[in-house]
Amino acid sequence: DPADPKRVATMRVPFGGEQMYLHPTENMVVLLTYNGNAGNGQVLLVEHEDSDTLAEKMTLDVPGYILESRLVGNILYVVSRRWWQESTVDEESGVEHLRSVSGLAVSKIDMADPENVVVADPLELRDGKYNYWGGIVQATSRALMIATSAYDHITRTTLSTVHVVDIS
C-alpha cells in the first residue's frame, strides 16, 4: 500500500550504495556500491527470498569507482572511473618514467539468467594526451552515450567529448 509503506526486510551492505535497479524478470534487486578495501565498484544481486529475508546471490566486481549506470532490458551497463600507470623509458638516459593516467571503463553485465550472469571485458575509454573526468551517461536501446571532460594544461581549456557506444 503506497499510502502506508512498511519495511519487510533489511540487509547490511558493507559500503554505501550508489544506485539500485529492480531485476527485469526476477524477484531481485541490483545494488551498485563501492568496496573501499578493494578499491573497485561492486554489483550485488540481492533476492527477496521470503517475507522478511534478503539474500545476496552474487557479487560482481567492476573496475574503478562507479560513476553511472543504465539498465537496458536485461543488460546493465556500468561506467566507472579507472586509473592506470604507464611507463616510458628515455632512450638516451635509460631512465624509466611513470605517469598516472585516468579514463573510464564501460562494463556490460548480462543478467538475463541470474544463475549464469555474463560479464564482458570492460571497454576502456582513455586518451594518450588527456585524463578523462566525469561521465554523464544516457542510454537508448541502440546506443550508450558518455560525455567526458578533460583539461588541457597548455591551452588552459576544458574539452568535452561524447563517446557513442553501439549496444544494438
C-alpha positions in Angstrom: 0.0 0.0 0.0 1.9 3.1 -1.2 -0.1 5.3 1.3 1.1 3.1 4.2 4.6 1.6 3.4 6.2 -0.9 5.7 9.7 -2.3 5.9 9.6 -6.0 5.3 13.3 -6.9 5.1 16.7 -5.3 5.5 20.3 -6.3 4.6 23.5 -4.6 5.7 25.7 -3.5 2.8 29.4 -3.1 3.7 29.8 0.3 1.9 27.4 3.0 0.8 25.1 2.3 -2.1 25.4 4.1 -5.4 22.5 3.0 -7.5 19.7 0.4 -7.4 17.6 -1.4 -10.0 14.8 -3.9 -9.9 15.7 -7.0 -11.9 13.5 -7.0 -15.0 12.2 -10.6 -14.5 13.3 -11.9 -11.1 12.4 -11.1 -7.5 15.8 -9.4 -7.1 17.3 -6.0 -6.7 20.6 -5.0 -8.2 22.7 -2.7 -6.0 25.7 -0.8 -7.1 28.2 0.0 -4.4 31.9 0.8 -3.8 34.3 -1.6 -2.0 36.9 0.7 -0.4 39.0 -2.2 0.8 39.5 -3.5 -2.8 39.3 -0.1 -4.5 36.7 -1.1 -7.0 32.9 -1.0 -7.6 30.6 -3.9 -7.0 27.3 -5.0 -8.3 25.3 -7.0 -5.8 22.3 -9.2 -6.8 20.0 -9.5 -3.8 17.0 -11.8 -3.8 13.9 -11.3 -1.6 13.5 -14.9 -0.6 10.5 -14.8 1.8 8.5 -12.3 3.7 11.4 -11.0 5.8 14.7 -12.2 4.3 17.0 -10.7 1.7 19.9 -12.8 0.5 22.9 -11.8 -1.5 23.0 -14.1 -4.5 26.1 -12.8 -6.3 28.8 -10.1 -6.1 30.4 -8.9 -9.3 33.5 -6.6 -9.2 33.6 -3.6 -11.5 36.9 -1.9 -12.2 37.3 1.6 -10.6 34.8 3.9 -8.9 31.3 3.7 -10.3 30.1 7.0 -11.8 26.9 6.0 -13.6 24.9 3.0 -14.8 22.0 2.2 -17.0 19.8 -0.9 -17.2 18.7 -1.6 -20.8 16.5 -4.7 -20.9 18.4 -7.4 -19.1 21.8 -5.7 -19.6 23.4 -3.5 -17.0 26.0 -1.0 -18.3 28.3 0.4 -15.6 30.6 3.4 -16.3 33.4 3.6 -13.8 36.5 5.8 -13.4 39.8 4.0 -13.6 43.5 4.8 -13.1 46.4 3.3 -14.8 50.2 3.7 -14.6 52.1 4.0 -17.9 55.8 3.5 -18.2 58.1 5.1 -20.7 61.9 4.8 -20.9 64.0 7.7 -22.0 66.1 6.3 -24.9 69.2 8.5 -24.2 69.4 8.1 -20.4 67.6 4.8 -20.0 65.6 6.3 -17.1 62.1 4.9 -16.7 59.3 7.5 -16.1 55.9 6.5 -14.6 52.8 8.6 -15.1 49.3 8.1 -13.8 46.5 8.4 -16.3 42.8 8.2 -15.8 39.9 7.2 -18.0 36.7 5.3 -17.9 35.7 1.7 -18.1 32.3 0.6 -19.5 31.3 -2.8 -18.1 28.5 -4.9 -19.7 26.7 -7.3 -17.4 24.0 -9.6 -18.9 21.6 -10.6 -16.2 19.0 -12.4 -18.4 19.7 -15.6 -16.4 20.6 -14.6 -12.8 22.1 -18.1 -12.3 24.5 -17.5 -15.2 25.3 -13.8 -15.3 27.7 -13.0 -18.2 30.2 -10.2 -17.6 32.1 -8.9 -20.7 35.6 -7.5 -20.6 35.2 -3.7 -20.0 35.6 -1.2 -22.8 38.3 1.3 -21.9 37.8 4.9 -22.8 41.1 6.8 -22.4 43.2 9.3 -24.4 47.0 9.3 -24.6 47.1 13.1 -24.0 44.2 13.8 -21.6 42.8 12.3 -18.4 39.1 11.9 -18.7 36.9 13.2 -15.8 33.2 12.8 -15.2 31.0 10.6 -17.1 27.4 11.8 -17.9 25.5 8.8 -19.3 22.4 8.5 -21.5 21.2 5.2 -23.0 18.8 4.1 -25.7 18.1 0.6 -26.9 20.8 1.1 -29.5 23.5 3.3 -28.0 25.2 4.3 -24.8 26.4 7.9 -24.8 29.0 9.0 -22.4 30.1 12.6 -22.1 33.5 13.2 -20.6 35.6 16.2 -19.7 39.4 16.7 -19.9 41.6 19.7 -19.0 44.2 20.8 -21.5 47.0 22.4 -19.4 48.7 24.0 -22.4 45.6 25.9 -23.7 44.0 26.1 -20.3 40.7 24.9 -21.6 38.3 22.2 -20.8 37.5 19.8 -23.6 34.2 17.8 -23.7 33.9 14.6 -25.7 30.8 12.5 -26.3 31.6 8.8 -26.8 28.9 6.8 -28.5 29.0 3.0 -27.9 26.9 0.8 -30.1 24.8 -1.6 -27.9 22.3 -2.7 -30.5 
